[in-house]
Amino acid sequence: MLTNSIEPSYIALYHSGELVRRVERLEARLASCDICPRNCGVNRLEGFGPKTQPEGKAGVCHSGRLPIVASVCAHHGEEPVLSGSRGSGTIFFGNCNLRCVYCQNHQISQDHQAQRFNEIDTRTLAERMLYLQDVLKCHNINLVTPSHFVPQIVQAVLEAVPMGLRIPLVYNTSSYDSLDCLKELDGIIDIYLPDLRYASDQWGKKFSHVPDYVERSRAAIKEMYRQVGDLALDDEGVARRGMIVRHLILPNGLAGSEESLTWLAREVSLTVTLSIMSQYYPTHLAPRIPLLSRKITYKEYAGVTGLLGKLGLENGWMQEMDSPENYLPDFSREEDPFSTLLRQGYEGQASSGRAEL
């Protein structure tokens, strides 16, 4: 248990000058981009959107020098220790370095042309962090799909600290992250929220269009855990530091749940905090793919939850077998893509639709 008064470690990095040095190293890497494991090598400093140079050659993430922000809101449907009583301050970044055929955020992750119009500068990103902290009173800044914008995020933090930023930063990621970039985030990120999606590169390649998800994600999760360790809460029961691993149950065993959770128990820790998610819904391209065209069954759900006791994984939450449609956001509502969801699926539920393990 931590007290509310303990300040995030990025503030000390700012005062020591280390945060400036991190920004300089990360921004230099944009000239031949290797910010994520794709290693596209394009010059993102040239920019690709309407506010920068449109003639630049885009990499896999279709993103340039400026961060792309699709939505900023207080999210009350995250894990209980993130949402707390005032919500998690989510910043949804546009585009992605994966191409998941079932992505519930496909409106912003895979419509690259539309996302160009969501480019902002890092000063504006810093101001939005302060808006979430000071106006909406959120417990944390939740950076969703951040992997391709690490330099821009760190620059925004550098600008936000003297403006008064003082709440924890959450790195909410697919786990397809560069180890070098994660090491630059050591002491900046307070809470890691990684996905553990597949145990087979066959399915990672087929359904997320990435050839080496298993190796990359496992290495990333181990590095994240090295940095922040087990989940630590303040005296209000809200997360201040640590890691929560999300595992989305997919139909037909495609997530490789037994293998993934066994790896987590043996190679990371038995005390790691888990969030087992049952919300899979066939959206985007999934309705046309037989293996992914249906919701999960109760048998599939029970099979995964039954593994937890067998493996000795006891910390975290299981998402209840609620209607998966209730968890789908609508990013045409830029100010709050989850407003309808809260009315439909979360309002009045004790743990944001999750039961403790």
C-alpha positions as CSV (number, residue, x, y, z in Angstrom):
1,M,0.0,0.0,0.0
2,L,1.3,3.4,-1.0
3,T,0.2,6.8,0.3
4,N,-1.4,9.3,-2.1
5,S,1.4,11.8,-1.5
6,I,4.1,9.8,-3.2
7,E,4.9,11.6,-6.5
8,P,5.5,9.8,-9.7
9,S,9.2,9.2,-10.5
10,Y,9.1,11.1,-13.8
11,I,9.1,14.3,-11.7
12,A,12.5,13.4,-10.3
13,L,13.7,12.6,-13.8
14,Y,12.6,16.1,-14.9
15,H,14.4,17.9,-12.1
16,S,17.6,15.9,-12.7
17,G,17.7,16.7,-16.4
18,E,17.4,13.1,-17.4
19,L,13.9,13.6,-19.0
20,V,15.4,16.0,-21.5
21,R,18.1,13.5,-22.4
22,R,15.5,10.8,-22.9
23,V,13.6,13.1,-25.2
24,E,16.7,13.9,-27.3
25,R,17.6,10.2,-27.7
26,L,14.1,9.1,-28.6
27,E,13.5,12.0,-31.1
28,A,16.7,11.2,-32.9
29,R,15.4,7.7,-33.6
30,L,12.5,9.1,-35.5
31,A,14.9,10.1,-38.3
32,S,15.2,6.4,-39.2
33,C,12.3,5.0,-37.2
34,D,12.9,2.0,-35.0
35,I,10.5,3.1,-32.3
36,C,8.7,-0.2,-32.5
37,P,9.8,-3.7,-33.5
38,R,8.7,-3.1,-37.1
39,N,12.0,-1.1,-37.7
40,C,10.6,0.6,-40.8
41,G,13.5,3.0,-41.0
42,V,11.5,5.9,-42.5
43,N,12.2,9.5,-41.6
44,R,9.2,10.4,-39.5
45,L,10.6,13.9,-38.8
46,E,9.5,14.8,-42.3
47,G,5.9,14.2,-41.2
48,F,3.0,12.8,-43.2
49,G,-0.2,14.6,-42.1
50,P,-1.9,17.8,-43.2
51,K,-0.1,19.8,-40.5
52,T,3.3,18.6,-41.6
53,Q,4.9,17.5,-44.9
54,P,2.4,15.4,-46.8
55,E,5.0,13.9,-49.2
56,G,6.8,11.8,-46.6
57,K,7.0,8.0,-47.0
58,A,4.9,6.4,-44.3
59,G,5.9,3.3,-42.3
60,V,3.5,0.6,-41.1
61,C,1.9,2.9,-38.4
62,H,1.3,5.6,-41.0
63,S,2.4,8.2,-38.4
64,G,4.8,11.1,-38.6
65,R,6.4,13.6,-36.3
66,L,3.3,14.8,-34.6
67,P,1.2,12.7,-32.2
68,I,-2.3,11.7,-33.3
69,V,-5.0,11.8,-30.6
70,A,-8.4,10.5,-31.5
71,S,-10.1,10.9,-28.1
72,V,-9.5,12.2,-24.6
73,C,-12.0,11.2,-21.8
74,A,-12.5,10.0,-18.3
75,H,-13.0,6.2,-18.7
76,H,-15.0,4.5,-15.9
77,G,-14.9,1.0,-17.4
78,E,-11.2,0.1,-16.9
79,E,-10.0,-2.3,-14.2
80,P,-11.3,-1.1,-10.8
81,V,-7.9,0.1,-9.5
82,L,-7.5,2.3,-12.6
83,S,-11.0,3.7,-12.9
84,G,-11.4,4.3,-9.2
85,S,-14.2,6.8,-8.3
86,R,-13.2,9.5,-10.8
87,G,-12.2,7.6,-13.9
88,S,-9.0,6.8,-15.8
89,G,-7.9,9.7,-18.0
90,T,-7.7,8.0,-21.3
91,I,-5.8,9.4,-24.3
92,F,-6.5,7.3,-27.4
93,F,-3.8,7.6,-30.0
94,G,-4.6,7.1,-33.6
95,N,-3.1,4.4,-35.8
96,C,-1.3,1.3,-34.6
97,N,1.7,-0.9,-35.4
98,L,-0.6,-4.0,-35.5
99,R,-3.5,-4.8,-37.9
100,C,-5.8,-6.9,-35.7
101,V,-8.8,-8.1,-37.8
102,Y,-11.0,-8.0,-34.7
103,C,-9.9,-4.7,-33.3
104,Q,-12.7,-2.9,-31.4
105,N,-10.9,0.4,-32.0
106,H,-10.6,-0.1,-35.7
107,Q,-12.2,3.3,-36.4
108,I,-9.1,5.0,-35.1
109,S,-6.4,2.3,-35.4
110,Q,-6.8,1.4,-39.0
111,D,-8.4,4.4,-40.8
112,H,-5.1,6.1,-41.5
113,Q,-6.5,8.8,-43.8
114,A,-9.1,10.0,-41.3
115,Q,-6.5,10.0,-38.4
116,R,-4.3,12.5,-40.2
117,F,-6.7,15.2,-39.2
118,N,-6.2,14.3,-35.5
119,E,-2.6,15.4,-35.4
120,I,-1.7,17.7,-32.6
121,D,1.6,19.1,-31.3
122,T,3.2,17.9,-28.1
123,R,2.2,21.1,-26.2
124,T,-1.4,20.4,-26.9
125,L,-0.9,16.8,-25.8
126,A,0.6,18.1,-22.5
127,E,-2.4,20.4,-22.0
128,R,-4.8,17.5,-22.5
129,M,-3.0,15.6,-19.8
130,L,-3.5,18.5,-17.5
131,Y,-7.2,18.7,-18.5
132,L,-7.7,15.1,-17.5
133,Q,-5.9,15.7,-14.2
134,D,-7.2,19.2,-13.2
135,V,-10.6,19.5,-14.8
136,L,-11.9,15.9,-14.9
137,K,-9.9,14.9,-11.8
138,C,-8.9,11.5,-13.2
139,H,-6.7,9.2,-11.1
140,N,-4.1,8.7,-13.9
141,I,-3.2,9.4,-17.5
142,N,-4.0,6.3,-19.5
143,L,-2.0,6.2,-22.8
144,V,-3.9,3.8,-25.1
145,T,-2.0,2.3,-28.1
146,P,1.2,4.4,-27.3
147,S,3.9,2.2,-28.9
148,H,4.4,4.2,-32.1
149,F,4.4,7.6,-30.3
150,V,6.9,7.0,-27.4
151,P,9.1,10.0,-28.3
152,Q,6.1,12.4,-28.6
153,I,4.7,11.1,-25.3
154,V,7.9,11.7,-23.4
155,Q,8.2,15.2,-24.9
156,A,4.7,15.9,-23.8
157,V,5.5,14.8,-20.3
158,L,8.6,17.0,-20.3
159,E,6.3,19.9,-21.1
160,A,3.6,18.9,-18.7
161,V,5.6,18.6,-15.5
162,P,6.3,22.3,-15.1
163,M,2.6,22.9,-15.8
164,G,1.8,20.7,-12.8
165,L,1.4,17.1,-14.0
166,R,1.7,14.8,-11.0
167,I,-0.5,11.7,-11.4
168,P,0.6,8.3,-12.5
169,L,1.1,7.4,-16.2
170,V,-0.4,4.2,-17.6
171,Y,1.1,2.6,-20.6
172,N,-1.8,0.6,-22.2
173,T,-0.2,-1.5,-24.9
174,S,-0.6,-4.5,-27.2
175,S,2.9,-5.4,-26.0
176,Y,4.4,-5.2,-29.5
177,D,7.0,-2.9,-28.1
178,S,10.7,-2.2,-28.7
179,L,12.8,-3.2,-25.7
180,D,15.1,-0.2,-26.3
181,C,12.1,2.1,-26.1
182,L,10.7,0.5,-23.0
183,K,14.1,1.0,-21.3
184,E,13.9,4.7,-22.1
185,L,10.5,4.7,-20.3
186,D,12.0,3.3,-17.1
187,G,11.1,5.7,-14.4
188,I,8.6,7.6,-16.6
189,I,5.8,5.0,-16.7
190,D,4.3,4.2,-13.4
191,I,1.8,1.5,-14.4
192,Y,2.1,-0.9,-17.3
193,L,-1.1,-2.4,-18.8
194,P,0.1,-4.9,-21.5
195,D,-1.9,-7.4,-23.5
196,L,-0.9,-11.0,-23.7
197,R,-2.7,-11.9,-27.0
198,Y,-1.3,-15.0,-28.5
199,A,0.9,-18.0,-27.7
200,S,1.4,-18.9,-31.4
201,D,3.0,-16.7,-34.1
202,Q,0.8,-18.5,-36.6
203,W,-2.3,-16.7,-35.2
204,G,-0.4,-13.5,-34.6
205,K,0.6,-13.3,-38.2
206,K,-2.8,-14.4,-39.5
207,F,-5.0,-12.2,-37.3
208,S,-2.7,-9.2,-36.3
209,H,-0.4,-9.2,-39.3
210,V,2.8,-9.4,-37.3
211,P,5.3,-12.2,-37.6
212,D,6.9,-12.4,-34.2
213,Y,4.3,-11.3,-31.6
214,V,5.0,-14.1,-29.1
215,E,8.8,-13.4,-28.7
216,R,8.4,-9.6,-28.7
217,S,5.4,-9.4,-26.3
218,R,7.0,-11.8,-23.8
219,A,10.2,-9.9,-23.8
220,A,8.3,-6.6,-23.4
221,I,6.2,-7.9,-20.5
222,K,9.3,-9.2,-18.7
223,E,11.0,-5.8,-19.1
224,M,7.8,-3.9,-17.9
225,Y,7.7,-6.1,-14.8
226,R,11.4,-5.6,-14.1
227,Q,10.7,-1.8,-14.0
228,V,7.6,-1.6,-11.9
229,G,7.0,-5.0,-10.2
230,D,3.7,-6.0,-8.6
231,L,0.7,-3.7,-8.4
232,A,0.8,-1.2,-5.5
233,L,-2.3,0.7,-4.4
234,D,-2.8,3.9,-2.5
235,D,-5.0,4.3,0.6
236,E,-8.1,4.7,-1.7
237,G,-7.4,1.4,-3.4
238,V,-6.3,3.1,-6.7
239,A,-3.2,1.9,-8.5
240,R,0.0,4.0,-8.1
241,R,2.6,1.7,-9.6
242,G,3.0,-1.8,-11.0
243,M,1.8,-4.0,-13.9
244,I,-1.6,-5.5,-14.8
245,V,-1.5,-8.1,-17.7
246,R,-4.6,-8.3,-19.8
247,H,-5.6,-11.5,-21.5
248,L,-8.5,-11.5,-24.0
249,I,-10.1,-14.9,-24.4
250,L,-10.6,-15.6,-28.1
251,P,-13.0,-18.2,-29.6
252,N,-11.6,-21.6,-30.6
253,G,-8.6,-21.3,-28.3
254,L,-6.8,-18.9,-30.6
255,A,-5.3,-16.9,-27.7
256,G,-3.5,-20.0,-26.5
257,S,-4.6,-19.2,-23.0
258,E,-3.1,-22.2,-21.2
259,E,0.3,-21.8,-22.8
260,S,0.3,-18.0,-22.2
261,L,-0.8,-18.1,-18.6
262,T,1.6,-20.9,-17.8
263,W,4.4,-18.9,-19.3
264,L,3.4,-15.9,-17.2
265,A,3.3,-18.0,-14.0
266,R,6.6,-19.6,-14.6
267,E,8.7,-16.9,-16.3
268,V,7.3,-13.6,-14.8
269,S,5.7,-14.2,-11.4
270,L,2.9,-16.0,-9.5
271,T,2.1,-12.7,-7.9
272,V,1.5,-10.7,-11.1
273,T,-1.9,-9.1,-11.4
274,L,-4.1,-10.4,-14.2
275,S,-7.2,-9.0,-16.0
276,I,-9.0,-11.9,-17.8
277,M,-11.3,-10.4,-20.4
278,S,-14.4,-12.1,-21.8
279,Q,-15.5,-9.2,-24.0
280,Y,-14.5,-10.5,-27.4
281,Y,-17.0,-9.5,-30.0
282,P,-16.6,-10.2,-33.8
283,T,-16.2,-6.7,-35.2
284,H,-14.2,-5.1,-38.0
285,L,-13.2,-7.9,-40.4
286,A,-13.9,-10.8,-37.9
287,P,-17.5,-11.5,-39.0
288,R,-16.1,-12.8,-42.3
289,I,-13.5,-15.1,-40.7
290,P,-15.0,-18.4,-39.5
291,L,-12.6,-18.9,-36.6
292,L,-13.4,-15.4,-35.2
293,S,-17.0,-14.9,-36.3
294,R,-18.6,-15.7,-32.9
295,K,-18.5,-14.6,-29.3
296,I,-16.8,-16.9,-26.8
297,T,-18.8,-19.7,-25.1
298,Y,-19.2,-20.2,-21.4
299,K,-17.2,-23.4,-21.7
300,E,-14.3,-21.5,-23.2
301,Y,-14.6,-18.9,-20.4
302,A,-14.7,-21.4,-17.7
303,G,-11.8,-23.3,-19.2
304,V,-9.6,-20.2,-18.9
305,T,-10.7,-19.1,-15.5
306,G,-10.2,-22.7,-14.2
307,L,-6.6,-22.4,-15.2
308,L,-5.9,-19.7,-12.7
309,G,-6.2,-21.8,-9.5
310,K,-4.4,-24.6,-11.2
311,L,-1.4,-22.4,-12.0
312,G,-1.5,-20.5,-8.7
313,L,-2.3,-17.1,-10.3
314,E,-4.5,-15.4,-7.7
315,N,-4.2,-11.6,-8.2
316,G,-6.5,-9.6,-10.4
317,W,-10.0,-9.8,-12.0
318,M,-12.1,-11.8,-14.3
319,Q,-14.5,-9.9,-16.6
320,E,-18.0,-11.3,-16.2
321,M,-19.8,-13.0,-19.0
322,D,-21.8,-9.9,-19.8
323,S,-23.0,-9.0,-23.2
324,P,-19.8,-8.2,-25.2
325,E,-21.7,-5.6,-27.3
326,N,-21.7,-3.4,-24.1
327,Y,-17.9,-3.0,-24.4
328,L,-17.7,-1.7,-27.9
329,P,-16.7,2.0,-28.2
330,D,-18.0,4.4,-30.8
331,F,-15.2,6.8,-31.8
332,S,-17.6,9.0,-33.8
333,R,-18.4,10.4,-30.3
334,E,-14.9,12.0,-29.9
335,E,-15.5,13.5,-26.5
336,D,-16.6,10.2,-24.9
337,P,-16.7,7.1,-27.0
338,F,-17.8,5.1,-24.0
339,S,-20.8,7.2,-22.8
340,T,-23.4,4.7,-24.1
341,L,-21.4,1.7,-22.9
342,L,-21.5,2.9,-19.3
343,R,-25.3,3.2,-19.5
344,Q,-25.6,-0.2,-21.1
345,G,-23.0,-2.3,-19.4
346,Y,-21.2,-0.8,-16.5
347,E,-23.5,1.5,-14.5
348,G,-24.3,0.0,-11.1
349,Q,-21.9,-2.9,-11.5
350,A,-19.5,-3.2,-8.5
351,S,-16.2,-3.8,-10.1
352,S,-16.7,-2.4,-13.6
353,G,-18.0,-5.7,-14.7
354,R,-15.2,-7.7,-13.2
355,A,-15.0,-10.1,-10.3
356,E,-11.8,-10.6,-8.3
357,L,-9.8,-13.8,-8.9
